[in-house]
Amino acid sequence: MGADGGIYAELVKNRSFEFYQPLMGWTVHHAPLKEGAVVVLNRQDKNVTNPRFLRVTKQSASETLGLVNEGFRGMGIKKACGTTFR
């Protein structure tokens, strides 16, 4: 749904982690989820234009971790629409 063929940022729910619950709209897939593996940090004093970010820590290379965003009423993504995703 982006004019340039990418993901339109407005479709990402809570893309700046600024909702009351910072991970609202996001689902973390990690088994088992260790405390501190996924943390939303606020560094407003160092970067006022983009103060919040997600820090992901893995204990080993064999661990798997996924983050899924539910979007607003989903996200319209089509396979083979002329754009190459890497």
Gaussian input, Z-matrix of N, CA and C with variables (Angstrom, degrees):
# hf/3-21g

backbone

0 1
 N
 C     1     B1
 C     2     B2     1     A1
 N     3     B3     2     A2     1     D1
 C     4     B4     3     A3     2     D2
 C     5     B5     4     A4     3     D3
 N     6     B6     5     A5     4     D4
 C     7     B7     6     A6     5     D5
 C     8     B8     7     A7     6     D6
 N     9     B9     8     A8     7     D7
 C    10    B10     9     A9     8     D8
 C    11    B11    10    A10     9     D9
 N    12    B12    11    A11    10    D10
 C    13    B13    12    A12    11    D11
 C    14    B14    13    A13    12    D12
 N    15    B15    14    A14    13    D13
 C    16    B16    15    A15    14    D14
 C    17    B17    16    A16    15    D15
 N    18    B18    17    A17    16    D16
 C    19    B19    18    A18    17    D17
 C    20    B20    19    A19    18    D18
 N    21    B21    20    A20    19    D19
 C    22    B22    21    A21    20    D20
 C    23    B23    22    A22    21    D21
 N    24    B24    23    A23    22    D22
 C    25    B25    24    A24    23    D23
 C    26    B26    25    A25    24    D24
 N    27    B27    26    A26    25    D25
 C    28    B28    27    A27    26    D26
 C    29    B29    28    A28    27    D27
 N    30    B30    29    A29    28    D28
 C    31    B31    30    A30    29    D29
 C    32    B32    31    A31    30    D30
 N    33    B33    32    A32    31    D31
 C    34    B34    33    A33    32    D32
 C    35    B35    34    A34    33    D33
 N    36    B36    35    A35    34    D34
 C    37    B37    36    A36    35    D35
 C    38    B38    37    A37    36    D36
 N    39    B39    38    A38    37    D37
 C    40    B40    39    A39    38    D38
 C    41    B41    40    A40    39    D39
 N    42    B42    41    A41    40    D40
 C    43    B43    42    A42    41    D41
 C    44    B44    43    A43    42    D42
 N    45    B45    44    A44    43    D43
 C    46    B46    45    A45    44    D44
 C    47    B47    46    A46    45    D45
 N    48    B48    47    A47    46    D46
 C    49    B49    48    A48    47    D47
 C    50    B50    49    A49    48    D48
 N    51    B51    50    A50    49    D49
 C    52    B52    51    A51    50    D50
 C    53    B53    52    A52    51    D51
 N    54    B54    53    A53    52    D52
 C    55    B55    54    A54    53    D53
 C    56    B56    55    A55    54    D54
 N    57    B57    56    A56    55    D55
 C    58    B58    57    A57    56    D56
 C    59    B59    58    A58    57    D57
 N    60    B60    59    A59    58    D58
 C    61    B61    60    A60    59    D59
 C    62    B62    61    A61    60    D60
 N    63    B63    62    A62    61    D61
 C    64    B64    63    A63    62    D62
 C    65    B65    64    A64    63    D63
 N    66    B66    65    A65    64    D64
 C    67    B67    66    A66    65    D65
 C    68    B68    67    A67    66    D66
 N    69    B69    68    A68    67    D67
 C    70    B70    69    A69    68    D68
 C    71    B71    70    A70    69    D69
 N    72    B72    71    A71    70    D70
 C    73    B73    72    A72    71    D71
 C    74    B74    73    A73    72    D72
 N    75    B75    74    A74    73    D73
 C    76    B76    75    A75    74    D74
 C    77    B77    76    A76    75    D75
 N    78    B78    77    A77    76    D76
 C    79    B79    78    A78    77    D77
 C    80    B80    79    A79    78    D78
 N    81    B81    80    A80    79    D79
 C    82    B82    81    A81    80    D80
 C    83    B83    82    A82    81    D81
 N    84    B84    83    A83    82    D82
 C    85    B85    84    A84    83    D83
 C    86    B86    85    A85    84    D84
 N    87    B87    86    A86    85    D85
 C    88    B88    87    A87    86    D86
 C    89    B89    88    A88    87    D87
 N    90    B90    89    A89    88    D88
 C    91    B91    90    A90    89    D89
 C    92    B92    91    A91    90    D90
 N    93    B93    92    A92    91    D91
 C    94    B94    93    A93    92    D92
 C    95    B95    94    A94    93    D93
 N    96    B96    95    A95    94    D94
 C    97    B97    96    A96    95    D95
 C    98    B98    97    A97    96    D96
 N    99    B99    98    A98    97    D97
 C   100   B100    99    A99    98    D98
 C   101   B101   100   A100    99    D99
 N   102   B102   101   A101   100   D100
 C   103   B103   102   A102   101   D101
 C   104   B104   103   A103   102   D102
 N   105   B105   104   A104   103   D103
 C   106   B106   105   A105   104   D104
 C   107   B107   106   A106   105   D105
 N   108   B108   107   A107   106   D106
 C   109   B109   108   A108   107   D107
 C   110   B110   109   A109   108   D108
 N   111   B111   110   A110   109   D109
 C   112   B112   111   A111   110   D110
 C   113   B113   112   A112   111   D111
 N   114   B114   113   A113   112   D112
 C   115   B115   114   A114   113   D113
 C   116   B116   115   A115   114   D114
 N   117   B117   116   A116   115   D115
 C   118   B118   117   A117   116   D116
 C   119   B119   118   A118   117   D117
 N   120   B120   119   A119   118   D118
 C   121   B121   120   A120   119   D119
 C   122   B122   121   A121   120   D120
 N   123   B123   122   A122   121   D121
 C   124   B124   123   A123   122   D122
 C   125   B125   124   A124   123   D123
 N   126   B126   125   A125   124   D124
 C   127   B127   126   A126   125   D125
 C   128   B128   127   A127   126   D126
 N   129   B129   128   A128   127   D127
 C   130   B130   129   A129   128   D128
 C   131   B131   130   A130   129   D129
 N   132   B132   131   A131   130   D130
 C   133   B133   132   A132   131   D131
 C   134   B134   133   A133   132   D132
 N   135   B135   134   A134   133   D133
 C   136   B136   135   A135   134   D134
 C   137   B137   136   A136   135   D135
 N   138   B138   137   A137   136   D136
 C   139   B139   138   A138   137   D137
 C   140   B140   139   A139   138   D138
 N   141   B141   140   A140   139   D139
 C   142   B142   141   A141   140   D140
 C   143   B143   142   A142   141   D141
 N   144   B144   143   A143   142   D142
 C   145   B145   144   A144   143   D143
 C   146   B146   145   A145   144   D144
 N   147   B147   146   A146   145   D145
 C   148   B148   147   A147   146   D146
 C   149   B149   148   A148   147   D147
 N   150   B150   149   A149   148   D148
 C   151   B151   150   A150   149   D149
 C   152   B152   151   A151   150   D150
 N   153   B153   152   A152   151   D151
 C   154   B154   153   A153   152   D152
 C   155   B155   154   A154   153   D153
 N   156   B156   155   A155   154   D154
 C   157   B157   156   A156   155   D155
 C   158   B158   157   A157   156   D156
 N   159   B159   158   A158   157   D157
 C   160   B160   159   A159   158   D158
 C   161   B161   160   A160   159   D159
 N   162   B162   161   A161   160   D160
 C   163   B163   162   A162   161   D161
 C   164   B164   163   A163   162   D162
 N   165   B165   164   A164   163   D163
 C   166   B166   165   A165   164   D164
 C   167   B167   166   A166   165   D165
 N   168   B168   167   A167   166   D166
 C   169   B169   168   A168   167   D167
 C   170   B170   169   A169   168   D168
 N   171   B171   170   A170   169   D169
 C   172   B172   171   A171   170   D170
 C   173   B173   172   A172   171   D171
 N   174   B174   173   A173   172   D172
 C   175   B175   174   A174   173   D173
 C   176   B176   175   A175   174   D174
 N   177   B177   176   A176   175   D175
 C   178   B178   177   A177   176   D176
 C   179   B179   178   A178   177   D177
 N   180   B180   179   A179   178   D178
 C   181   B181   180   A180   179   D179
 C   182   B182   181   A181   180   D180
 N   183   B183   182   A182   181   D181
 C   184   B184   183   A183   182   D182
 C   185   B185   184   A184   183   D183
 N   186   B186   185   A185   184   D184
 C   187   B187   186   A186   185   D185
 C   188   B188   187   A187   186   D186
 N   189   B189   188   A188   187   D187
 C   190   B190   189   A189   188   D188
 C   191   B191   190   A190   189   D189
 N   192   B192   191   A191   190   D190
 C   193   B193   192   A192   191   D191
 C   194   B194   193   A193   192   D192
 N   195   B195   194   A194   193   D193
 C   196   B196   195   A195   194   D194
 C   197   B197   196   A196   195   D195
 N   198   B198   197   A197   196   D196
 C   199   B199   198   A198   197   D197
 C   200   B200   199   A199   198   D198
 N   201   B201   200   A200   199   D199
 C   202   B202   201   A201   200   D200
 C   203   B203   202   A202   201   D201
 N   204   B204   203   A203   202   D202
 C   205   B205   204   A204   203   D203
 C   206   B206   205   A205   204   D204
 N   207   B207   206   A206   205   D205
 C   208   B208   207   A207   206   D206
 C   209   B209   208   A208   207   D207
 N   210   B210   209   A209   208   D208
 C   211   B211   210   A210   209   D209
 C   212   B212   211   A211   210   D210
 N   213   B213   212   A212   211   D211
 C   214   B214   213   A213   212   D212
 C   215   B215   214   A214   213   D213
 N   216   B216   215   A215   214   D214
 C   217   B217   216   A216   215   D215
 C   218   B218   217   A217   216   D216
 N   219   B219   218   A218   217   D217
 C   220   B220   219   A219   218   D218
 C   221   B221   220   A220   219   D219
 N   222   B222   221   A221   220   D220
 C   223   B223   222   A222   221   D221
 C   224   B224   223   A223   222   D222
 N   225   B225   224   A224   223   D223
 C   226   B226   225   A225   224   D224
 C   227   B227   226   A226   225   D225
 N   228   B228   227   A227   226   D226
 C   229   B229   228   A228   227   D227
 C   230   B230   229   A229   228   D228
 N   231   B231   230   A230   229   D229
 C   232   B232   231   A231   230   D230
 C   233   B233   232   A232   231   D231
 N   234   B234   233   A233   232   D232
 C   235   B235   234   A234   233   D233
 C   236   B236   235   A235   234   D234
 N   237   B237   236   A236   235   D235
 C   238   B238   237   A237   236   D236
 C   239   B239   238   A238   237   D237
 N   240   B240   239   A239   238   D238
 C   241   B241   240   A240   239   D239
 C   242   B242   241   A241   240   D240
 N   243   B243   242   A242   241   D241
 C   244   B244   243   A243   242   D242
 C   245   B245   244   A244   243   D243
 N   246   B246   245   A245   244   D244
 C   247   B247   246   A246   245   D245
 C   248   B248   247   A247   246   D246
 N   249   B249   248   A248   247   D247
 C   250   B250   249   A249   248   D248
 C   251   B251   250   A250   249   D249
 N   252   B252   251   A251   250   D250
 C   253   B253   252   A252   251   D251
 C   254   B254   253   A253   252   D252
 N   255   B255   254   A254   253   D253
 C   256   B256   255   A255   254   D254
 C   257   B257   256   A256   255   D255

   B1=1.4498
   B2=1.5220
   B3=1.3052
   B4=1.4535
   B5=1.5151
   B6=1.3143
   B7=1.4579
   B8=1.5215
   B9=1.3182
   B10=1.4600
   B11=1.5231
   B12=1.3218
   B13=1.4537
   B14=1.5188
   B15=1.3317
   B16=1.4653
   B17=1.5140
   B18=1.3178
   B19=1.4596
   B20=1.5205
   B21=1.3078
   B22=1.4530
   B23=1.5270
   B24=1.3182
   B25=1.4679
   B26=1.5197
   B27=1.3230
   B28=1.4614
   B29=1.5260
   B30=1.3146
   B31=1.4631
   B32=1.5232
   B33=1.3248
   B34=1.4611
   B35=1.5215
   B36=1.3072
   B37=1.4657
   B38=1.5236
   B39=1.3119
   B40=1.4675
   B41=1.5292
   B42=1.3159
   B43=1.4696
   B44=1.5208
   B45=1.3316
   B46=1.4755
   B47=1.5224
   B48=1.3256
   B49=1.4681
   B50=1.5312
   B51=1.3476
   B52=1.4559
   B53=1.5254
   B54=1.3182
   B55=1.4522
   B56=1.5274
   B57=1.3437
   B58=1.4619
   B59=1.5250
   B60=1.3259
   B61=1.4658
   B62=1.5258
   B63=1.3263
   B64=1.4646
   B65=1.5253
   B66=1.3340
   B67=1.4617
   B68=1.5245
   B69=1.3389
   B70=1.4637
   B71=1.5286
   B72=1.3221
   B73=1.4574
   B74=1.5174
   B75=1.3090
   B76=1.4661
   B77=1.5247
   B78=1.3217
   B79=1.4511
   B80=1.5232
   B81=1.3234
   B82=1.4618
   B83=1.5181
   B84=1.3241
   B85=1.4621
   B86=1.5238
   B87=1.3175
   B88=1.4591
   B89=1.5144
   B90=1.3122
   B91=1.4579
   B92=1.5161
   B93=1.2903
   B94=1.4653
   B95=1.5289
   B96=1.3027
   B97=1.4620
   B98=1.5221
   B99=1.3050
   B100=1.4611
   B101=1.5200
   B102=1.3136
   B103=1.4594
   B104=1.5205
   B105=1.3095
   B106=1.4510
   B107=1.5221
   B108=1.3377
   B109=1.4589
   B110=1.5270
   B111=1.3291
   B112=1.4604
   B113=1.5240
   B114=1.3349
   B115=1.4583
   B116=1.5279
   B117=1.3448
   B118=1.4602
   B119=1.5232
   B120=1.3257
   B121=1.4672
   B122=1.5206
   B123=1.3234
   B124=1.4572
   B125=1.5210
   B126=1.3006
   B127=1.4673
   B128=1.5220
   B129=1.3335
   B130=1.4561
   B131=1.5232
   B132=1.3233
   B133=1.4593
   B134=1.5302
   B135=1.3484
   B136=1.4655
   B137=1.5197
   B138=1.3316
   B139=1.4621
   B140=1.5191
   B141=1.3078
   B142=1.4667
   B143=1.5194
   B144=1.3292
   B145=1.4590
   B146=1.5293
   B147=1.3068
   B148=1.4671
   B149=1.5237
   B150=1.3418
   B151=1.4632
   B152=1.5232
   B153=1.3240
   B154=1.4650
   B155=1.5175
   B156=1.3286
   B157=1.4515
   B158=1.5146
   B159=1.3147
   B160=1.4602
   B161=1.5167
   B162=1.3222
   B163=1.4648
   B164=1.5237
   B165=1.3191
   B166=1.4644
   B167=1.5208
   B168=1.3389
   B169=1.4571
   B170=1.5259
   B171=1.3238
   B172=1.4579
   B173=1.5192
   B174=1.3108
   B175=1.4544
   B176=1.5257
   B177=1.3343
   B178=1.4627
   B179=1.5243
   B180=1.3203
   B181=1.4683
   B182=1.5214
   B183=1.3289
   B184=1.4640
   B185=1.5361
   B186=1.3176
   B187=1.4557
   B188=1.5249
   B189=1.3155
   B190=1.4621
   B191=1.5155
   B192=1.3118
   B193=1.4483
   B194=1.5143
   B195=1.3129
   B196=1.4576
   B197=1.5093
   B198=1.3128
   B199=1.4575
   B200=1.5202
   B201=1.3249
   B202=1.4603
   B203=1.5150
   B204=1.3288
   B205=1.4564
   B206=1.5139
   B207=1.3387
   B208=1.4626
   B209=1.5198
   B210=1.3176
   B211=1.4599
   B212=1.5094
   B213=1.3118
   B214=1.4582
   B215=1.5150
   B216=1.3181
   B217=1.4728
   B218=1.5176
   B219=1.3081
   B220=1.4585
   B221=1.5147
   B222=1.3258
   B223=1.4684
   B224=1.5144
   B225=1.3062
   B226=1.4603
   B227=1.5152
   B228=1.3204
   B229=1.4657
   B230=1.5168
   B231=1.3208
   B232=1.4588
   B233=1.5197
   B234=1.3056
   B235=1.4585
   B236=1.5338
   B237=1.3333
   B238=1.4688
   B239=1.5228
   B240=1.3142
   B241=1.4614
   B242=1.5325
   B243=1.3067
   B244=1.4493
   B245=1.5228
   B246=1.3311
   B247=1.4581
   B248=1.5132
   B249=1.2965
   B250=1.4625
   B251=1.5117
   B252=1.3336
   B253=1.4665
   B254=1.5095
   B255=1.3105
   B256=1.4720
   B257=1.4966
   A1=112.25
   A2=117.33
   A3=121.07
   A4=109.80
   A5=118.38
   A6=122.55
   A7=111.75
   A8=118.06
   A9=120.80
   A10=112.66
   A11=117.71
   A12=121.02
   A13=114.21
   A14=117.97
   A15=121.18
   A16=111.02
   A17=115.94
   A18=120.83
   A19=108.10
   A20=116.02
   A21=122.45
   A22=108.14
   A23=117.94
   A24=122.60
   A25=113.05
   A26=118.24
   A27=120.61
   A28=112.54
   A29=118.12
   A30=121.29
   A31=112.38
   A32=117.55
   A33=121.85
   A34=108.70
   A35=116.08
   A36=121.40
   A37=109.90
   A38=116.09
   A39=122.51
   A40=110.86
   A41=115.79
   A42=120.79
   A43=113.92
   A44=116.99
   A45=120.26
   A46=111.88
   A47=117.19
   A48=122.82
   A49=111.76
   A50=116.93
   A51=121.49
   A52=113.41
   A53=119.28
   A54=121.10
   A55=109.32
   A56=116.28
   A57=121.50
   A58=110.56
   A59=116.60
   A60=121.66
   A61=105.61
   A62=119.17
   A63=121.92
   A64=115.96
   A65=119.07
   A66=120.61
   A67=112.79
   A68=117.97
   A69=120.50
   A70=108.83
   A71=115.79
   A72=121.46
   A73=113.21
   A74=117.32
   A75=122.80
   A76=110.24
   A77=116.71
   A78=123.05
   A79=107.65
   A80=115.54
   A81=121.11
   A82=107.96
   A83=116.98
   A84=122.40
   A85=107.62
   A86=114.83
   A87=120.65
   A88=106.44
   A89=117.15
   A90=118.75
   A91=110.33
   A92=119.43
   A93=125.53
   A94=109.66
   A95=117.02
   A96=121.69
   A97=108.97
   A98=115.61
   A99=120.37
   A100=109.12
   A101=117.25
   A102=121.31
   A103=109.87
   A104=116.18
   A105=121.14
   A106=114.33
   A107=118.15
   A108=120.79
   A109=111.14
   A110=116.46
   A111=122.58
   A112=107.77
   A113=116.48
   A114=121.55
   A115=108.86
   A116=116.57
   A117=121.20
   A118=107.21
   A119=115.93
   A120=121.26
   A121=110.01
   A122=115.82
   A123=121.94
   A124=108.01
   A125=116.12
   A126=122.42
   A127=109.83
   A128=115.97
   A129=121.01
   A130=112.57
   A131=117.10
   A132=120.14
   A133=112.50
   A134=117.59
   A135=120.72
   A136=113.52
   A137=117.83
   A138=121.07
   A139=109.19
   A140=117.34
   A141=121.08
   A142=112.49
   A143=119.75
   A144=120.87
   A145=112.85
   A146=118.30
   A147=122.40
   A148=108.60
   A149=116.88
   A150=119.93
   A151=115.58
   A152=118.84
   A153=120.48
   A154=110.86
   A155=114.62
   A156=119.80
   A157=109.21
   A158=115.85
   A159=122.57
   A160=108.85
   A161=116.21
   A162=120.96
   A163=107.72
   A164=115.38
   A165=122.28
   A166=107.68
   A167=116.01
   A168=121.62
   A169=109.05
   A170=116.33
   A171=120.85
   A172=108.67
   A173=116.28
   A174=121.09
   A175=111.79
   A176=116.75
   A177=119.54
   A178=109.58
   A179=115.83
   A180=120.74
   A181=112.19
   A182=117.78
   A183=120.42
   A184=112.50
   A185=117.55
   A186=120.01
   A187=110.26
   A188=115.40
   A189=119.86
   A190=108.75
   A191=115.76
   A192=121.44
   A193=107.64
   A194=116.63
   A195=120.75
   A196=110.99
   A197=116.02
   A198=122.65
   A199=107.67
   A200=116.17
   A201=121.55
   A202=108.18
   A203=116.04
   A204=120.81
   A205=108.32
   A206=116.49
   A207=120.74
   A208=113.03
   A209=118.47
   A210=121.01
   A211=111.94
   A212=116.06
   A213=122.16
   A214=107.05
   A215=115.32
   A216=122.15
   A217=110.97
   A218=115.63
   A219=121.12
   A220=111.79
   A221=116.00
   A222=122.60
   A223=108.22
   A224=116.34
   A225=120.67
   A226=110.83
   A227=117.48
   A228=122.01
   A229=107.52
   A230=116.58
   A231=121.40
   A232=110.19
   A233=115.97
   A234=121.91
   A235=108.88
   A236=115.34
   A237=122.10
   A238=112.86
   A239=116.71
   A240=119.82
   A241=110.94
   A242=116.72
   A243=120.15
   A244=113.76
   A245=117.52
   A246=121.66
   A247=109.14
   A248=117.09
   A249=121.73
   A250=109.50
   A251=116.87
   A252=121.95
   A253=108.20
   A254=115.82
   A255=120.05
   A256=109.55
   D1=11.87
   D2=175.93
   D3=-98.72
   D4=139.84
   D5=-177.73
   D6=-61.28
   D7=-29.82
   D8=-178.33
   D9=-91.69
   D10=5.78
   D11=178.92
   D12=91.28
   D13=-1.63
   D14=179.03
   D15=-96.93
   D16=-173.02
   D17=177.52
   D18=-83.17
   D19=123.38
   D20=179.45
   D21=-70.01
   D22=120.52
   D23=-172.24
   D24=-58.17
   D25=-29.50
   D26=-179.66
   D27=-67.14
   D28=-15.10
   D29=178.00
   D30=-80.53
   D31=-16.78
   D32=-178.28
   D33=-83.87
   D34=116.81
   D35=-179.20
   D36=-73.76
   D37=128.63
   D38=178.35
   D39=56.35
   D40=48.41
   D41=-175.10
   D42=-66.86
   D43=-20.57
   D44=179.61
   D45=-108.42
   D46=10.34
   D47=178.12
   D48=56.18
   D49=38.39
   D50=-176.65
   D51=-103.67
   D52=1.84
   D53=177.83
   D54=-69.19
   D55=165.38
   D56=179.77
   D57=-54.81
   D58=-43.61
   D59=172.09
   D60=-99.45
   D61=107.45
   D62=-170.59
   D63=-54.78
   D64=-29.04
   D65=179.58
   D66=-99.32
   D67=14.47
   D68=177.31
   D69=-61.46
   D70=132.95
   D71=-177.48
   D72=92.08
   D73=-11.27
   D74=-178.97
   D75=-112.29
   D76=142.59
   D77=173.46
   D78=-121.73
   D79=130.48
   D80=179.39
   D81=-102.14
   D82=124.06
   D83=176.93
   D84=-106.74
   D85=109.81
   D86=-177.44
   D87=-159.83
   D88=126.14
   D89=-178.46
   D90=-126.53
   D91=123.51
   D92=-16.67
   D93=-79.42
   D94=151.46
   D95=179.78
   D96=-78.47
   D97=116.93
   D98=179.29
   D99=-87.84
   D100=143.89
   D101=178.95
   D102=-58.88
   D103=131.31
   D104=179.66
   D105=86.70
   D106=1.87
   D107=179.97
   D108=-69.30
   D109=-33.32
   D110=179.00
   D111=-131.84
   D112=117.33
   D113=-175.48
   D114=-135.44
   D115=134.05
   D116=172.59
   D117=-91.75
   D118=123.19
   D119=-179.37
   D120=-108.47
   D121=146.88
   D122=178.03
   D123=-119.92
   D124=112.21
   D125=-179.61
   D126=-118.23
   D127=48.67
   D128=-175.97
   D129=-57.54
   D130=-33.05
   D131=-179.48
   D132=-67.00
   D133=-23.79
   D134=-178.53
   D135=-102.18
   D136=-23.94
   D137=-178.97
   D138=-148.34
   D139=90.73
   D140=-175.18
   D141=-72.46
   D142=-24.01
   D143=-179.27
   D144=-79.13
   D145=-26.95
   D146=178.38
   D147=-145.54
   D148=72.32
   D149=-169.50
   D150=-75.64
   D151=-28.28
   D152=-173.87
   D153=-105.05
   D154=141.28
   D155=177.19
   D156=-150.80
   D157=165.36
   D158=-177.88
   D159=-103.69
   D160=129.00
   D161=175.00
   D162=-108.98
   D163=125.37
   D164=-179.82
   D165=-115.07
   D166=127.94
   D167=-179.48
   D168=-121.89
   D169=124.09
   D170=175.76
   D171=-106.29
   D172=143.70
   D173=-179.41
   D174=-81.38
   D175=-31.63
   D176=-179.43
   D177=-149.60
   D178=161.30
   D179=-179.09
   D180=-67.22
   D181=-22.57
   D182=-177.88
   D183=-81.56
   D184=-12.89
   D185=178.50
   D186=-70.48
   D187=149.29
   D188=174.23
   D189=-114.73
   D190=145.09
   D191=179.51
   D192=-148.60
   D193=134.96
   D194=178.56
   D195=-133.76
   D196=146.20
   D197=175.48
   D198=-120.82
   D199=129.39
   D200=-179.09
   D201=-124.17
   D202=133.07
   D203=176.51
   D204=-107.95
   D205=130.66
   D206=-176.64
   D207=-77.75
   D208=-15.17
   D209=-179.69
   D210=67.44
   D211=-172.98
   D212=174.71
   D213=-104.26
   D214=108.72
   D215=-174.54
   D216=58.81
   D217=35.13
   D218=-179.92
   D219=85.68
   D220=-176.12
   D221=176.88
   D222=-132.66
   D223=132.71
   D224=179.22
   D225=-84.57
   D226=99.16
   D227=179.57
   D228=-124.20
   D229=126.28
   D230=-178.41
   D231=-116.71
   D232=139.81
   D233=176.75
   D234=-77.57
   D235=142.85
   D236=174.37
   D237=56.81
   D238=47.96
   D239=179.25
   D240=-99.97
   D241=20.92
   D242=178.68
   D243=96.82
   D244=-4.01
   D245=179.66
   D246=-110.22
   D247=136.36
   D248=176.94
   D249=-95.32
   D250=123.46
   D251=177.58
   D252=-102.35
   D253=139.00
   D254=178.51
   D255=-124.10

